[in-house]
Amino acid sequence: MKIKTIAAFGVVLSIAAVGGITAASAQVGGQGVVAVGAKMERHPELRRALRTLTMTKNSLQNAARDFDGHRAKAAQLVQEAIEEVKLAIKSDRD
């Protein structure tokens, strides 16, 4: 069984090497390390925030209750935050 596991792992590594993995990262001593040839994402913090805000907006919109209008107000404010983050990302491209 151990030999089959090692062989399977070897096949996966071979496929990854032949397939040309373009990016790999690891944490080394608290520092993010990116492999040679990796394409860096522009503004990863803003893009992560945008994904989180979008998920938050969806959660608010799908909530079971309205909470006396506070849920709708929160969803509106989150949408405004989404628009601001999009503008921030766009402003760097201009």
TIMI-2910 file (N, C-alpha, C, CB; in pm, 1 decimal, decimal comma, always signed):
<rs>
+----------+----------+----------+----------+----------+----------+----------+----------+----------+----------+----------+----------+------+
!      n_x !      n_y !      n_z !     ca_x !     ca_y !     ca_z !      c_x !      c_y !      c_z !     cb_x !     cb_y !     cb_z ! resn !
+----------+----------+----------+----------+----------+----------+----------+----------+----------+----------+----------+----------+------+
!    +83,1 !   -120,0 !     +0,0 !     +0,0 !     +0,0 !     +0,0 !    +86,7 !   +125,2 !     +0,0 !    -94,1 !     +0,4 !   +121,3 !  Met !
!   +197,0 !   +120,7 !    +77,1 !   +285,8 !   +236,0 !    +85,6 !   +348,6 !   +266,8 !    -50,7 !   +395,4 !   +211,2 !   +190,2 !  Lys !
!   +383,8 !   +161,0 !   -125,4 !   +444,9 !   +179,7 !   -256,7 !   +345,2 !   +243,2 !   -353,6 !   +495,5 !    +45,2 !   -312,4 !  Ile !
!   +217,2 !   +200,5 !   -348,4 !   +114,4 !   +259,5 !   -434,8 !    +95,9 !   +407,3 !   -403,5 !    -19,3 !   +184,9 !   -418,7 !  Lys !
!    +97,8 !   +443,9 !   -275,1 !    +82,0 !   +583,7 !   -234,9 !   +198,7 !   +666,4 !   -285,6 !    +70,6 !   +595,8 !    -81,9 !  Thr !
!   +320,0 !   +614,5 !   -270,5 !   +437,8 !   +687,2 !   -316,9 !   +434,5 !   +700,9 !   -468,9 !   +567,1 !   +616,1 !   -271,8 !  Ile !
!   +395,1 !   +594,6 !   -537,9 !   +386,6 !   +598,4 !   -684,1 !   +282,4 !   +700,3 !   -729,2 !   +352,4 !   +459,0 !   -740,0 !  Ala !
!   +167,4 !   +701,8 !   -664,1 !    +62,0 !   +797,9 !   -699,5 !   +109,6 !   +941,0 !   -677,2 !    -65,7 !   +771,2 !   -617,1 !  Ala !
!   +180,4 !   +963,7 !   -567,7 !   +233,6 !  +1096,9 !   -539,1 !   +333,5 !  +1137,7 !   -647,3 !   +300,5 !  +1100,5 !   -399,5 !  Phe !
!   +416,9 !  +1042,2 !   -690,9 !   +513,9 !  +1069,2 !   -797,1 !   +446,1 !  +1106,6 !   -927,3 !   +602,9 !   +948,9 !   -818,8 !  Gly !
!   +336,6 !  +1036,8 !   -959,5 !   +261,5 !  +1068,2 !  -1081,6 !   +204,2 !  +1209,1 !  -1074,0 !   +148,2 !   +965,7 !  -1104,0 !  Val !
!   +148,5 !  +1245,7 !   -959,6 !    +92,0 !  +1380,6 !   -942,5 !   +200,6 !  +1485,4 !   -960,0 !    +25,5 !  +1395,5 !   -803,4 !  Val !
!   +316,4 !  +1463,5 !   -899,7 !   +426,4 !  +1558,8 !   -914,3 !   +472,5 !  +1568,8 !  -1059,1 !   +543,5 !  +1518,7 !   -825,1 !  Leu !
!   +478,7 !  +1455,7 !  -1129,0 !   +520,1 !  +1455,8 !  -1269,1 !   +421,6 !  +1532,8 !  -1355,2 !   +534,1 !  +1312,9 !  -1320,8 !  Ser !
!   +293,3 !  +1510,0 !  -1332,7 !   +191,2 !  +1581,9 !  -1409,2 !   +201,1 !  +1731,4 !  -1382,6 !    +50,2 !  +1530,6 !  -1373,9 !  Ile !
!   +220,6 !  +1768,4 !  -1257,3 !   +233,3 !  +1910,3 !  -1223,1 !   +354,3 !  +1971,6 !  -1291,6 !   +243,9 !  +1928,5 !  -1071,1 !  Ala !
!   +465,6 !  +1898,7 !  -1294,0 !   +587,2 !  +1950,8 !  -1355,6 !   +571,2 !  +1963,4 !  -1505,9 !   +706,0 !  +1861,3 !  -1323,2 !  Ala !
!   +513,2 !  +1862,1 !  -1571,1 !   +495,0 !  +1864,4 !  -1715,5 !   +389,2 !  +1966,9 !  -1754,5 !   +456,2 !  +1725,4 !  -1767,1 !  Val !
!   +285,2 !  +1977,4 !  -1671,1 !   +176,5 !  +2070,9 !  -1700,3 !   +217,7 !  +2216,2 !  -1689,8 !    +62,0 !  +2045,8 !  -1608,1 !  Gly !
!   +331,6 !  +2243,4 !  -1630,8 !   +381,1 !  +2380,1 !  -1624,2 !   +309,7 !  +2464,7 !  -1521,2 !   +369,1 !  +2444,5 !  -1757,3 !  Gly !
!   +316,7 !  +2426,6 !  -1396,5 !   +258,1 !  +2509,0 !  -1291,2 !   +326,1 !  +2645,1 !  -1296,1 !   +273,7 !  +2442,2 !  -1149,7 !  Ile !
!   +247,7 !  +2751,5 !  -1301,8 !   +305,1 !  +2884,7 !  -1315,9 !   +321,3 !  +2957,2 !  -1184,4 !   +221,0 !  +2966,4 !  -1406,8 !  Thr !
!   +250,8 !  +2914,3 !  -1081,8 !   +261,0 !  +2985,4 !   -954,7 !   +251,2 !  +2886,8 !   -840,2 !   +151,5 !  +3093,1 !   -942,7 !  Ala !
!   +336,0 !  +2907,5 !   -743,4 !   +330,0 !  +2828,5 !   -620,8 !   +375,1 !  +2919,3 !   -508,6 !   +418,7 !  +2698,4 !   -629,4 !  Ala !
!   +312,1 !  +2909,0 !   -393,8 !   +352,0 !  +2994,2 !   -283,5 !   +359,9 !  +2913,4 !   -157,3 !   +255,7 !  +3110,6 !   -266,3 !  Ser !
!   +436,7 !  +2964,6 !    -62,7 !   +452,4 !  +2898,3 !    +65,6 !   +482,7 !  +3002,8 !   +170,4 !   +563,7 !  +2791,0 !    +60,6 !  Ala !
!   +456,7 !  +2970,3 !   +294,0 !   +491,3 !  +3057,4 !   +404,6 !   +625,8 !  +3012,2 !   +459,3 !   +381,3 !  +3055,6 !   +515,2 !  Gln !
!   +722,1 !  +3100,7 !   +460,4 !   +853,9 !  +3070,1 !   +513,6 !   +887,7 !  +3178,3 !   +614,4 !   +962,0 !  +3061,1 !   +400,2 !  Val !
!   +893,7 !  +3141,7 !   +738,5 !   +927,7 !  +3238,3 !   +842,5 !   +835,6 !  +3358,8 !   +845,1 !  +1068,2 !  +3284,4 !   +824,5 !  Gly !
!   +707,6 !  +3335,9 !   +816,7 !   +611,2 !  +3445,7 !   +820,9 !   +609,3 !  +3528,6 !   +693,4 !   +641,2 !  +3534,9 !   +937,6 !  Gly !
!   +697,6 !  +3497,8 !   +598,4 !   +704,2 !  +3571,9 !   +473,7 !   +641,4 !  +3490,5 !   +361,7 !   +849,4 !  +3608,0 !   +439,4 !  Gln !
!   +562,2 !  +3553,7 !   +277,4 !   +507,1 !  +3484,6 !   +161,9 !   +615,5 !  +3470,9 !    +56,4 !   +383,9 !  +3559,5 !   +105,4 !  Gly !
!   +633,9 !  +3353,8 !     +2,3 !   +733,8 !  +3328,5 !    -99,6 !   +660,8 !  +3283,4 !   -223,6 !   +838,4 !  +3222,9 !    -53,4 !  Val !
!   +694,0 !  +3342,8 !   -339,2 !   +628,9 !  +3307,6 !   -463,8 !   +733,5 !  +3249,6 !   -557,0 !   +558,3 !  +3430,2 !   -527,6 !  Val !
!   +699,2 !  +3142,2 !   -623,9 !   +792,4 !  +3074,0 !   -712,5 !   +825,7 !  +3160,3 !   -833,2 !   +734,8 !  +2940,2 !   -757,6 !  Ala !
!   +940,7 !  +3133,9 !   -891,6 !   +983,7 !  +3202,8 !  -1012,5 !   +883,3 !  +3175,8 !  -1122,7 !  +1125,8 !  +3158,3 !  -1055,1 !  Val !
!   +849,3 !  +3277,1 !  -1198,6 !   +753,6 !  +3260,8 !  -1307,2 !   +609,8 !  +3282,0 !  -1264,7 !   +767,6 !  +3125,3 !  -1366,4 !  Gly !
!   +588,0 !  +3308,1 !  -1136,5 !   +451,7 !  +3328,6 !  -1088,5 !   +402,7 !  +3465,7 !  -1130,4 !   +444,1 !  +3313,1 !   -935,6 !  Ala !
!   +277,3 !  +3473,4 !  -1164,7 !   +216,0 !  +3600,0 !  -1201,6 !   +150,1 !  +3657,8 !  -1077,7 !   +113,1 !  +3582,3 !  -1317,5 !  Lys !
!   +191,9 !  +3775,5 !  -1036,9 !   +139,3 !  +3837,8 !   -915,7 !     +3,4 !  +3900,7 !   -943,5 !   +237,4 !  +3943,7 !   -861,9 !  Met !
!    -88,3 !  +3880,4 !   -853,0 !   -219,7 !  +3941,8 !   -861,8 !   -205,8 !  +4087,2 !   -818,8 !   -324,8 !  +3865,8 !   -773,7 !  Glu !
!   -269,0 !  +4176,6 !   -890,5 !   -263,5 !  +4317,5 !   -854,1 !   -360,8 !  +4343,5 !   -739,8 !   -296,1 !  +4407,8 !   -976,0 !  Arg !
!   -312,4 !  +4406,3 !   -637,3 !   -392,4 !  +4447,1 !   -521,8 !   -467,3 !  +4330,3 !   -457,2 !   -491,4 !  +4553,8 !   -563,4 !  His !
!   -396,3 !  +4229,8 !   -411,2 !   -464,2 !  +4112,7 !   -355,0 !   -549,8 !  +4144,8 !   -233,4 !   -363,0 !  +4008,9 !   -317,6 !  Pro !
!   -509,9 !  +4244,3 !   -153,5 !   -589,9 !  +4278,9 !    -35,6 !   -725,0 !  +4336,6 !    -77,0 !   -514,2 !  +4379,4 !    +53,4 !  Glu !
!   -723,1 !  +4424,0 !   -177,8 !   -849,2 !  +4483,4 !   -224,1 !   -938,0 !  +4378,2 !   -289,1 !   -821,9 !  +4597,7 !   -323,3 !  Leu !
!   -879,6 !  +4289,0 !   -366,1 !   -959,0 !  +4184,7 !   -430,7 !  -1017,2 !  +4087,7 !   -327,8 !   -873,5 !  +4108,3 !   -532,6 !  Arg !
!   -940,2 !  +4058,6 !   -223,5 !   -991,1 !  +3972,4 !   -115,1 !  -1105,9 !  +4042,6 !    -43,8 !   -877,7 !  +3936,9 !    -13,6 !  Arg !
!  -1089,9 !  +4172,1 !    -18,3 !  -1196,4 !  +4249,1 !    +47,2 !  -1321,9 !  +4251,1 !    -39,7 !  -1149,4 !  +4393,6 !    +76,3 !  Ala !
!  -1304,1 !  +4264,5 !   -170,8 !  -1417,8 !  +4266,6 !   -262,4 !  -1493,2 !  +4133,9 !   -258,6 !  -1370,7 !  +4296,6 !   -405,3 !  Leu !
!  -1420,2 !  +4022,7 !   -257,2 !  -1486,5 !  +3891,6 !   -247,3 !  -1561,4 !  +3877,5 !   -115,4 !  -1383,7 !  +3778,1 !   -261,2 !  Arg !
!  -1499,3 !  +3922,2 !     -7,3 !  -1562,3 !  +3911,9 !   +124,5 !  -1686,5 !  +3999,6 !   +131,8 !  -1463,1 !  +3951,3 !   +235,1 !  Thr !
!  -1677,7 !  +4120,1 !    +80,3 !  -1793,7 !  +4209,5 !    +80,9 !  -1908,7 !  +4151,5 !     -2,0 !  -1754,5 !  +4348,0 !    +26,9 !  Leu !
!  -1875,2 !  +4092,4 !   -114,4 !  -1978,7 !  +4032,7 !   -199,4 !  -2048,1 !  +3917,8 !   -127,7 !  -1918,1 !  +3983,4 !   -331,7 !  Thr !
!  -1970,7 !  +3833,3 !    -60,0 !  -2030,7 !  +3723,4 !    +16,5 !  -2115,7 !  +3778,0 !   +131,1 !  -1921,2 !  +3629,3 !    +71,5 !  Met !
!  -2069,2 !  +3884,9 !   +193,6 !  -2144,8 !  +3946,7 !   +303,3 !  -2277,1 !  +4001,2 !   +252,9 !  -2063,1 !  +4059,1 !   +369,2 !  Thr !
!  -2273,7 !  +4069,1 !   +138,7 !  -2396,9 !  +4123,8 !    +80,2 !  -2495,4 !  +4011,5 !    +49,6 !  -2365,7 !  +4203,9 !    -48,4 !  Lys !
!  -2445,3 !  +3901,6 !     -7,6 !  -2533,2 !  +3787,8 !    -38,4 !  -2594,3 !  +3729,8 !    +88,9 !  -2455,2 !  +3678,4 !   -113,8 !  Asn !
!  -2515,7 !  +3719,4 !   +194,4 !  -2567,5 !  +3667,9 !   +321,8 !  -2675,8 !  +3759,0 !   +377,0 !  -2454,1 !  +3653,2 !   +424,3 !  Ser !
!  -2653,4 !  +3888,0 !   +370,6 !  -2753,5 !  +3983,0 !   +420,4 !  -2882,2 !  +3974,9 !   +338,5 !  -2697,7 !  +4126,6 !   +417,0 !  Leu !
!  -2868,9 !  +3963,8 !   +207,9 !  -2987,3 !  +3957,8 !   +121,8 !  -3066,5 !  +3829,7 !   +142,2 !  -2946,9 !  +3969,8 !    -23,7 !  Gln !
!  -2999,9 !  +3723,3 !   +184,8 !  -3067,2 !  +3595,6 !   +203,7 !  -3108,8 !  +3570,3 !   +348,0 !  -2978,3 !  +3484,8 !   +157,5 !  Asn !
!  -3093,6 !  +3669,0 !   +433,7 !  -3131,7 !  +3653,0 !   +574,4 !  -3282,9 !  +3630,7 !   +584,7 !  -3088,8 !  +3777,6 !   +657,9 !  Ala !
!  -3322,3 !  +3556,8 !   +685,4 !  -3462,7 !  +3519,2 !   +701,2 !  -3550,8 !  +3635,3 !   +746,6 !  -3474,2 !  +3406,0 !   +799,9 !  Ala !
!  -3494,1 !  +3727,2 !   +822,2 !  -3573,7 !  +3838,5 !   +876,6 !  -3516,4 !  +3971,5 !   +830,1 !  -3577,5 !  +3833,3 !  +1031,6 !  Arg !
!  -3596,6 !  +4077,4 !   +847,4 !  -3553,9 !  +4211,1 !   +806,7 !  -3488,0 !  +4288,2 !   +920,5 !  -3672,1 !  +4289,3 !   +754,2 !  Asp !
!  -3513,9 !  +4251,1 !  +1044,0 !  -3457,1 !  +4317,9 !  +1161,6 !  -3487,4 !  +4468,3 !  +1160,7 !  -3304,9 !  +4294,9 !  +1167,4 !  Phe !
!  -3616,0 !  +4498,7 !  +1142,9 !  -3665,6 !  +4636,8 !  +1146,4 !  -3591,5 !  +4729,4 !  +1050,2 !  -3654,4 !  +4691,4 !  +1286,8 !  Asp !
!  -3554,2 !  +4678,9 !   +932,2 !  -3488,9 !  +4760,3 !   +830,5 !  -3337,1 !  +4766,1 !   +841,5 !  -3542,6 !  +4897,6 !   +836,7 !  Gly !
!  -3282,0 !  +4715,1 !   +949,3 !  -3135,9 !  +4721,5 !   +967,4 !  -3062,1 !  +4630,2 !   +869,2 !  -3098,9 !  +4683,2 !  +1111,1 !  His !
!  -3120,9 !  +4516,2 !   +837,1 !  -3058,0 !  +4425,7 !   +740,2 !  -3048,9 !  +4491,3 !   +603,6 !  -3136,3 !  +4293,8 !   +730,1 !  Arg !
!  -3155,6 !  +4554,4 !   +559,5 !  -3156,6 !  +4621,6 !   +429,7 !  -3058,1 !  +4738,3 !   +427,9 !  -3298,0 !  +4671,2 !   +396,0 !  Ala !
!  -3052,3 !  +4812,9 !   +536,1 !  -2958,6 !  +4924,7 !   +545,4 !  -2814,2 !  +4873,8 !   +540,6 !  -2983,1 !  +5005,3 !   +675,2 !  Lys !
!  -2785,3 !  +4763,1 !   +610,4 !  -2651,2 !  +4705,1 !   +609,0 !  -2615,2 !  +4658,2 !   +468,1 !  -2641,7 !  +4587,8 !   +708,8 !  Ala !
!  -2710,7 !  +4595,6 !   +398,2 !  -2685,6 !  +4550,0 !   +260,9 !  -2655,1 !  +4668,1 !   +170,2 !  -2806,6 !  +4471,5 !   +206,5 !  Ala !
!  -2725,9 !  +4778,3 !   +190,2 !  -2702,7 !  +4899,0 !   +110,6 !  -2561,6 !  +4954,1 !   +137,0 !  -2809,8 !  +5006,8 !   +143,0 !  Gln !
!  -2522,8 !  +4959,2 !   +263,2 !  -2389,9 !  +5009,3 !   +298,2 !  -2278,8 !  +4917,9 !   +245,3 !  -2377,7 !  +5023,4 !   +449,9 !  Leu !
!  -2303,1 !  +4788,4 !   +248,2 !  -2204,6 !  +4695,2 !   +193,8 !  -2192,2 !  +4715,8 !    +43,1 !  -2243,8 !  +4548,6 !   +225,9 !  Val !
!  -2303,9 !  +4738,0 !    -25,7 !  -2299,0 !  +4764,6 !   -170,0 !  -2218,3 !  +4891,6 !   -197,7 !  -2442,4 !  +4778,1 !   -228,1 !  Gln !
!  -2234,6 !  +4993,4 !   -116,2 !  -2155,5 !  +5115,7 !   -131,8 !  -2006,7 !  +5086,8 !   -111,7 !  -2202,6 !  +5223,7 !    -32,1 !  Glu !
!  -1975,3 !  +5002,4 !    -15,8 !  -1835,7 !  +4964,5 !     +8,3 !  -1779,7 !  +4887,7 !   -111,6 !  -1824,0 !  +4879,2 !   +136,9 !  Ala !
!  -1861,0 !  +4800,4 !   -171,1 !  -1819,0 !  +4726,1 !   -289,9 !  -1783,6 !  +4822,8 !   -402,4 !  -1930,0 !  +4628,8 !   -335,5 !  Ile !
!  -1868,8 !  +4920,9 !   -423,6 !  -1843,9 !  +5019,3 !   -529,2 !  -1715,2 !  +5098,3 !   -502,4 !  -1963,3 !  +5115,7 !   -541,3 !  Glu !
!  -1689,4 !  +5134,0 !   -376,8 !  -1567,2 !  +5206,2 !   -342,1 !  -1442,1 !  +5123,2 !   -368,2 !  -1571,2 !  +5248,2 !   -196,6 !  Glu !
!  -1447,7 !  +4995,2 !   -333,0 !  -1331,9 !  +4907,6 !   -356,4 !  -1308,4 !  +4892,9 !   -506,7 !  -1353,7 !  +4767,6 !   -290,6 !  Val !
!  -1415,5 !  +4878,1 !   -583,7 !  -1401,4 !  +4870,0 !   -729,6 !  -1338,1 !  +4996,8 !   -785,1 !  -1538,0 !  +4846,0 !   -796,0 !  Lys !
!  -1379,4 !  +5111,6 !   -734,4 !  -1320,9 !  +5237,8 !   -778,5 !  -1173,1 !  +5246,6 !   -740,2 !  -1398,1 !  +5355,9 !   -718,6 !  Leu !
!  -1139,4 !  +5196,9 !   -623,4 !   -999,8 !  +5197,7 !   -580,3 !   -913,0 !  +5113,1 !   -673,5 !   -988,3 !  +5146,2 !   -436,2 !  Ala !
!   -961,6 !  +4995,3 !   -709,3 !   -887,6 !  +4908,8 !   -801,2 !   -875,9 !  +4974,5 !   -938,3 !   -956,3 !  +4771,2 !   -813,4 !  Ile !
!   -985,9 !  +5031,7 !   -986,1 !   -987,2 !  +5096,0 !  -1116,1 !   -896,4 !  +5218,3 !  -1118,5 !  -1128,7 !  +5135,2 !  -1153,7 !  Lys !
!   -890,0 !  +5291,7 !  -1010,7 !   -809,6 !  +5414,1 !  -1008,7 !   -661,7 !  +5385,9 !  -1029,4 !   -829,5 !  +5487,6 !   -877,6 !  Ser !
!   -617,2 !  +5267,8 !   -992,1 !   -476,2 !  +5233,2 !  -1010,8 !   -446,8 !  +5196,3 !  -1156,2 !   -437,4 !  +5117,2 !   -918,5 !  Asp !
!   -548,6 !  +5154,9 !  -1229,5 !   -530,7 !  +5119,2 !  -1371,3 !   -524,3 !  +5242,9 !  -1460,0 !   -644,7 !  +5028,2 !  -1418,2 !  Arg !
!   -589,0 !  +5349,2 !  -1415,7 !   -597,0 !  +5471,7 !  -1497,6 !   -467,0 !  +5547,9 !  -1496,6 !   -709,0 !  +5562,1 !  -1448,4 !  Asp !
+----------+----------+----------+----------+----------+----------+----------+----------+----------+----------+----------+----------+------+
</rs>
